[in-house]
Amino acid sequence: RDFAELEEYEAFLHTVLERANRLRTKRLGEELGVMRVLDVRLLPEYVTEQPRVTAWSTVQVDRNTYSVPSRLKSRKLVARVYEDHIEIYYHGVYQLSMPRLTGECKHAINYRHVIDSLLRKPGAFRHYKYRSDMFPSEPFRWAYDTLCEHCSARSADIEYLRILSHAAKTMESTVEKALVELRQRGIAPRWNVVLEFAPGP
């Protein structure tokens, strides 16, 4: 938390190591003088898995769940699992990269990957396992909660998914700004209203 970014922290660690190793230079030279040359091969940078994409555009990699673009549904992919990220390939062609989750049974769902599937089955949204990932920011959460107060459950789901789809196809920040303005004016974020405040290209 004392460092602004990972690179700054890594530079600090290297400085500490170099300072500590200066005191060991003489003894290290003595050790190296009597050591035999070893046949050392580089360890692999990554391990490979071959997950298949589910109907909901997700894959299981390293015992965690990730979303992938919907165009890859039902396809068998190759996942390269690095120390800090995962790369996805299909037929040898790079598709996307995402940060690697630590631990097990966790998930990282990008709403842009699954919104089309949810729109085709809006009734499933209310019980969607990863629904919490469908609110990219607090204004989107407000929009859904407000729609639930003004519409039937099904209508609220459909209208919110349309708003989310609009954010995926245009600019999330533009839609978010429109939602903030509607909130300030006390206007319910119905789909047609949001479209007036954040028209498409």
C-alpha positions, -999 to +999 in steps of 0.1 A: +000+000+000+030+023+003+037+021-034+017+036-063+022+007-087+037-028-089+068-017-108+077+008-080+074-020-054+096-044-075+123-017-079+123-012-041+128-050-036+157-051-060+174-022-042+171-040-009+185-072-024+214-054-040+223-037-007+221-070+012+242-089-014+271-064-013+281-078+021+282-113+007+302-106-025+335-119-012+321-152+002+300-157-030+332-154-051+348-181-030+318-204-034+316-199-071+353-207-074+347-243-063+313-250-077+308-272-108+289-260-138+253-273-138+231-281-168+203-258-159+172-255-180+147-227-178+115-235-160+084-230-182+068-196-179+033-210-179+012-242-177-014-250-203-050-260-199-077-268-225-111-256-212-143-257-231-165-226-231-200-231-215-233-218-229-228-188-206-195-178-221-174-190-191-144-213-187-128-231-157-091-224-155-069-232-126-100-240-105-115-206-110-142-192-134-135-166-161-157-151-188-147-150-225-163-134-255-196-150-265-183-158-300-162-186-284-192-205-269-188-242-270-153-239-284-123-257-269-096-232-260-060-232-249-053-213-217-018-203-208-017-198-171+012-175-161+021-164-126+000-132-127-022-135-158-040-159-182-038-158-220-066-174-241-060-189-276-083-205-301-067-225-329-034-209-321-048-174-324-045-151-293-080-140-281-076-121-248-057-119-215-070-114-180-055-111-145-051-145-128-072-150-097-056-163-065-072-191-046-100-214-058-137-213-066-135-175-074-148-158-105-140-128-128-169-121-151-168-092-177-204-082-184-194-074-220-188-111-226-221-124-213-246-095-219-259-110-252-266-143-236-285-126-207-305-105-232-317-136-249-328-151-216-337-121-194-357-142-170-325-159-159-309-126-148-326-125-114-310-158-104-278-155-124-249-169-104-226-140-111-252-112-110-230-091-087-205-087-116-232-072-138-230-038-119-198-021-132-203+008-108-226+022-081-247+042-106-256+010-124-266-007-092-288+024-084-303+021-118-313-015-113-327-010-078-347+020-090-361+001-119-372-027-095-392+000-076-409+013-107-415-018-128-424-054-126-395-078-118-393-090-155-395-055-169-368-042-145-345-070-156-351-064-193-347-027-191-315-029-170-300-055-194-307-031-223-289-003-204-259-026-198-259-037-234-258-001-245-229+005-222-210-025-237-216-014-273-209+023-268-190+038-238-196+027-202-185+061-189-211+079-211-240+057-198-227+061-163-227+099-166-263+097-179-274+076-149-258+100-125-277+129-141-310+111-140-304+103-103-297+140-096-329+150-114-349+123-096-359+106-129-363+068-131-337+053-155-362+037-179-345+024-210-360+050-234-350+078-210-314+066-207-312+064-245-322+101-247-294+111-223-268+087-237-276+082-274-256+057-294-231+065-321 
